[in-house]
């Protein structure tokens, strides 16, 4: 147990063990914990584990850490509630949440099995919405080639859309983007925009020019894989510059597409240090996505550490960050704009404007303070 004195204590229920912070969802959780701790908040972390072990780093950062196995019973597929929720249900979690009366943050719809439990009535219960989940899962289905996984994603999307009304039991929804805020506010009210937590601190991009085009992301998801394949097939063959493709678990199809192009270099599963170096030395970052919900952490990373950003409309839609990117829809525009930006310096004026706009969306300290102020306001009401 970390015995540091804390101004306030919050339970945080995470869908996965948030260390290492190597993809968007757990990145938001990990850096949220760190930002709240810097503001004097003690975190009691509850993590559902699958594929990740206990973390000494988290145990240092948090007041206490509890680990729960996911219940991957196949019979959950035939029940009316979503598998991602049913598999994260633990009587031990409920017992631990009831050990005191501190506020609770449920990370994602995934962890809300006990959101409407009678024993938690009267508690401050916040839900961090990472996406509009049924839209996200429908998109996963659209991009999935395996017929069994496609069926799972489609059925899960239908279940998530029906289940989403459980959010009416939350005291407050902590929405991750302005677009998602509008969606959830119109349905449930009680929303607070709290932008994404991430490893950056404003725009730290070096000036001048970089030497290559960068395509990065977590390619283990069907959407990111499909977005990267489109760029490799339709855009990369026509670029006059070197393209580096770096990210987590690229598919065999991606690797084959990249290997056919002499101007493309693959960097599979880069370390965080490698990724930081690539972002710092790139001249243009290409970001492609097919669905607009949530906030793409690769967009935040590119804006904090990279130079010019060329993105599809779905990457920037509803983020409040569209003015910082060059948005394109057609292959000729991707090619023409990328080639032009390869010759344009990243100036101090661009960096200053980017830092100003990022501060309103993705400032870790400001976003932590928003949560703390909401907790304090709720405490004064009850």
C-alpha positions in Angstrom: 0.0 0.0 0.0 1.2 3.5 -0.9 0.9 5.5 2.4 1.2 9.0 0.9 -1.5 11.4 2.3 -4.2 12.1 -0.2 -6.8 14.9 -0.3 -9.4 12.6 -1.7 -9.7 8.9 -2.7 -11.4 7.6 -5.9 -12.1 4.1 -7.0 -11.2 3.5 -10.6 -12.5 0.3 -12.4 -10.4 -0.5 -15.5 -11.4 -2.8 -18.3 -7.7 -4.0 -18.5 -4.5 -3.6 -16.5 -3.4 -0.2 -17.7 0.3 -0.9 -17.8 2.2 -0.7 -20.1 0.2 2.1 -21.7 0.7 0.9 -25.2 -2.7 1.4 -26.8 -5.3 4.2 -26.7 -7.7 2.9 -24.1 -5.2 1.9 -21.4 -3.1 5.0 -22.2 -6.1 7.2 -21.2 -6.5 5.2 -18.0 -2.8 5.2 -17.0 -2.1 8.8 -17.6 -5.4 9.7 -15.9 -4.2 7.9 -12.8 -0.9 9.8 -12.9 -2.5 13.2 -13.4 -5.0 12.7 -10.6 -2.2 11.5 -8.3 -0.3 14.7 -9.1 -3.3 16.7 -7.9 -3.4 14.8 -4.5 -5.9 12.2 -5.4 -5.4 8.6 -4.2 -6.6 5.9 -6.6 -7.9 2.5 -5.6 -7.5 0.7 -8.9 -9.6 -2.3 -9.8 -8.4 -4.0 -13.0 -9.8 -6.9 -15.0 -6.8 -8.9 -16.3 -6.4 -10.8 -19.6 -3.0 -11.2 -21.2 -1.3 -8.8 -18.7 0.3 -9.5 -15.3 0.5 -7.6 -12.1 2.2 -4.3 -12.3 4.6 -2.9 -9.7 4.4 0.5 -11.5 0.6 0.6 -10.9 1.1 -0.5 -7.3 3.5 2.4 -6.8 1.1 4.9 -8.4 -2.0 3.8 -6.6 -3.2 3.5 -3.1 -4.3 -0.1 -3.7 -4.6 -2.3 -6.7 -7.0 -5.2 -7.1 -6.8 -7.7 -9.9 -9.8 -9.7 -11.2 -9.8 -12.4 -13.9 -12.2 -12.0 -16.8 -15.0 -14.6 -16.9 -14.7 -15.8 -20.5 -17.5 -18.3 -20.2 -18.8 -19.0 -23.8 -22.4 -19.1 -22.5 -22.2 -15.3 -22.2 -22.5 -15.1 -26.0 -26.1 -16.3 -25.7 -27.2 -13.9 -23.0 -28.9 -10.5 -23.7 -26.2 -8.3 -22.2 -22.9 -7.6 -24.0 -20.1 -10.1 -23.6 -17.6 -7.3 -22.8 -19.8 -6.4 -19.8 -20.7 -9.9 -18.6 -17.0 -11.0 -18.7 -16.1 -8.2 -16.3 -18.4 -9.1 -13.5 -16.9 -10.1 -10.1 -18.5 -10.3 -6.7 -15.1 -9.4 -5.2 -15.2 -6.1 -7.1 -18.6 -5.2 -5.7 -17.4 -6.2 -2.2 -14.3 -4.0 -2.6 -16.3 -1.0 -3.9 -18.6 -1.3 -0.8 -15.6 -1.2 1.6 -16.0 2.6 1.7 -18.2 5.4 0.3 -15.6 7.1 -2.0 -16.6 8.1 -5.6 -16.1 5.6 -8.5 -15.0 6.0 -12.1 -16.0 3.1 -14.3 -13.8 3.0 -17.4 -15.9 2.4 -20.4 -19.3 0.7 -20.8 -17.3 -2.5 -20.3 -17.0 -2.1 -16.6 -20.6 -1.0 -15.7 -22.0 -4.3 -14.6 -22.6 -2.9 -11.1 -23.5 0.7 -12.2 -27.2 0.2 -11.3 -26.7 -2.1 -8.3 -28.9 -1.2 -5.4 -26.0 -1.4 -3.0 -24.2 1.5 -4.8 -27.3 3.8 -4.7 -26.3 7.2 -3.4 -22.6 6.9 -4.4 -21.0 9.2 -6.9 -20.6 7.0 -10.0 -18.8 8.4 -13.0 -18.5 6.6 -16.3 -15.6 7.4 -18.6 -17.0 6.9 -22.1 -14.1 6.0 -24.5 -16.4 5.5 -27.5 -20.0 5.3 -28.6 -19.5 1.5 -28.2 -22.2 0.2 -30.6 -20.9 2.4 -33.4 -17.4 1.3 -32.7 -18.4 -2.4 -32.7 -20.4 -2.1 -35.9 -17.3 -0.6 -37.5 -15.2 -3.5 -36.2 -17.7 -5.8 -37.9 -17.5 -3.9 -41.1 -13.7 -4.2 -41.2 -13.5 -7.8 -40.0 -12.7 -10.6 -42.5 -13.1 -13.6 -40.2 -16.9 -14.6 -40.4 -17.1 -15.7 -36.8 -15.5 -12.6 -35.4 -17.7 -10.5 -37.8 -20.8 -12.2 -36.4 -19.6 -11.6 -32.8 -18.9 -7.9 -33.4 -22.3 -7.4 -35.1 -24.2 -9.1 -32.3 -22.2 -7.3 -29.7 -23.0 -4.0 -31.3 -26.7 -4.8 -31.1 -26.4 -5.7 -27.5 -24.4 -2.6 -26.7 -26.9 -0.3 -28.3 -29.7 -1.8 -26.1 -27.5 -1.9 -23.0 -26.3 1.7 -23.3 -29.3 3.0 -21.3 -27.6 1.8 -18.1 -25.7 5.0 -18.3 -28.8 6.8 -17.0 -27.8 5.4 -13.6 -24.4 7.3 -13.7 -24.0 10.5 -11.6 -21.8 11.9 -14.4 -20.5 10.8 -17.8 -16.9 11.8 -18.5 -16.9 12.1 -22.3 -13.6 12.0 -24.2 -14.5 14.3 -27.2 -16.8 17.2 -28.0 -18.6 15.0 -30.5 -19.3 12.2 -28.0 -20.3 14.9 -25.4 -23.1 16.0 -27.8 -24.3 12.4 -28.3 -24.4 11.4 -24.7 -25.8 14.7 -23.4 -28.7 14.5 -25.8 -29.6 11.0 -24.5 -28.6 11.0 -20.8 -27.6 14.5 -19.8 -25.1 14.8 -16.9 -22.0 14.9 -19.2 -18.7 16.6 -18.6 -16.1 16.8 -21.4 -12.8 15.5 -20.1 -10.3 15.2 -23.0 -7.9 12.3 -23.4 -5.0 11.7 -21.0 -1.8 10.9 -22.8 2.0 11.0 -22.4 2.6 14.4 -24.0 2.5 17.9 -22.5 1.4 20.4 -25.2 3.1 20.5 -28.5 6.8 19.7 -28.2 7.5 19.3 -31.9 10.9 20.3 -33.1 11.0 23.0 -35.7 12.2 22.8 -39.3 11.7 19.7 -41.4 11.6 16.0 -40.9 12.8 13.4 -43.4 9.9 11.0 -44.1 6.2 10.4 -44.0 4.9 8.4 -41.0 1.9 6.1 -40.8 1.5 4.9 -37.2 -1.1 3.3 -35.0 -2.3 0.1 -33.2 -2.7 -2.2 -36.2 -4.1 -5.0 -34.1 -7.6 -3.5 -34.4 -9.5 -4.2 -37.7 -10.3 -0.5 -38.2 -6.6 0.6 -38.0 -5.5 -2.3 -40.1 -8.1 -1.5 -42.8 -7.2 2.2 -42.7 -3.5 1.5 -43.1 -4.1 -1.0 -45.9 -6.0 1.7 -47.8 -3.1 4.1 -47.6 -0.5 1.4 -48.5 -2.5 0.4 -51.6 -3.9 3.7 -52.8 -1.5 6.4 -51.6 1.9 5.0 -50.8 2.7 3.8 -54.4 2.3 7.4 -55.7 4.3 9.2 -53.0 7.7 10.6 -54.0 9.0 10.3 -50.4 10.0 7.6 -48.0 7.1 6.2 -45.9 7.7 4.5 -42.5 4.8 2.3 -41.2 5.1 1.8 -37.4 2.7 0.2 -35.0 1.5 -2.7 -32.9 0.9 -6.1 -34.5 0.6 -5.3 -38.2 -1.2 -8.0 -40.1 0.4 -10.3 -42.6 -1.6 -8.6 -45.3 -0.2 -5.2 -44.2 3.4 -6.5 -44.2 3.0 -8.0 -47.7 1.5 -4.8 -49.0 4.5 -2.8 -47.6 7.1 -5.3 -48.8 6.0 -4.7 -52.4 6.9 -1.0 -52.3 10.5 0.2 -52.4 9.7 3.5 -50.6 8.1 1.8 -47.6 9.8 0.6 -44.4 8.0 -1.4 -41.8 8.7 -1.0 -38.0 6.5 -3.6 -36.3 5.9 -3.4 -32.6 8.1 -0.4 -31.9 9.1 0.5 -28.3 7.8 3.7 -26.9 11.2 5.2 -27.3 11.3 4.2 -31.0 7.8 5.6 -31.6 8.8 8.9 -30.0 11.9 9.1 -32.2 9.8 8.4 -35.3 7.2 11.0 -34.5 10.0 13.6 -33.7 11.8 13.0 -37.0 8.8 12.6 -39.4 7.7 15.5 -41.6 4.1 14.4 -42.2 1.9 12.0 -40.3 -0.9 10.2 -42.2 -4.0 9.3 -40.1 -6.9 7.3 -41.6 -10.0 6.0 -39.9 -13.5 5.0 -41.0 -15.6 5.8 -37.9 -15.7 9.1 -36.0 -16.6 8.3 -32.4 -14.2 8.7 -29.5 -10.8 10.4 -29.7 -8.0 8.8 -31.6 -4.9 8.8 -29.3 -2.7 8.5 -32.5 -4.1 12.0 -33.4 -3.1 13.4 -30.0 0.4 11.8 -30.2 0.9 13.2 -33.8 -0.2 16.7 -32.7 2.0 16.7 -29.6 5.1 15.2 -31.1 4.9 15.3 -34.9 4.9 18.0 -37.5 2.3 18.2 -40.2 -0.8 15.9 -40.0 -2.9 14.8 -43.0 -6.1 13.0 -41.8 -9.3 11.5 -43.1 -12.5 13.3 -41.9 -13.4 10.5 -39.4 -10.1 11.0 -37.5 -10.9 14.7 -36.6 -14.7 14.7 -36.6 -16.0 15.8 -33.2 -12.6 16.3 -31.7 -12.3 20.1 -31.8 -8.8 19.6 -33.4 -9.7 19.7 -37.1 -8.2 23.1 -37.6 -4.7 21.6 -36.7 -4.8 19.0 -39.5 -5.1 19.0 -43.2 -8.3 16.9 -43.9 -8.6 14.9 -47.1 -11.0 12.4 -48.6 -9.8 11.4 -52.0 -6.6 9.6 -53.1 -5.3 12.5 -55.3 -5.7 14.9 -52.3 -3.8 12.6 -50.0 -0.9 12.4 -52.5 -0.8 16.1 -53.5 -1.1 17.5 -50.0 1.5 15.1 -48.5 4.0 15.9 -51.2 3.5 19.7 -50.7 3.8 19.5 -46.9 7.1 17.6 -47.2 8.6 20.9 -48.3 7.0 23.2 -45.7 8.8 24.0 -42.4 7.1 23.5 -39.1 7.3 27.0 -37.7 7.2 28.4 -34.1 3.9 30.0 -35.1 2.3 26.7 -36.0 3.6 25.2 -32.7 2.2 28.0 -30.6 -1.3 27.8 -32.2 -1.2 24.0 -31.8 -0.3 24.2 -28.1 -3.1 26.8 -27.6 -5.8 24.6 -29.0 -4.5 21.4 -27.5 -4.6 23.0 -24.1 -8.4 23.2 -24.3 -8.7 19.5 -25.2 -5.8 17.4 -24.1 -4.1 19.0 -21.2 -3.6 16.3 -18.5 -3.6 18.7 -15.5 -6.6 20.6 -16.7 -8.6 17.4 -17.4 -7.7 16.0 -13.9 -8.9 19.2 -12.3 -12.2 19.0 -14.2 -12.8 15.6 -12.6 -11.8 16.8 -9.1 -14.0 19.8 -9.3 -17.0 17.6 -10.4 -16.3 15.3 -7.4 -16.1 18.3 -5.0 -19.4 19.8 -6.4 -21.2 16.5 -6.0 -19.9 16.2 -2.4 -21.4 19.7 -1.6 -24.8 18.7 -3.1 -25.3 15.5 -1.0 
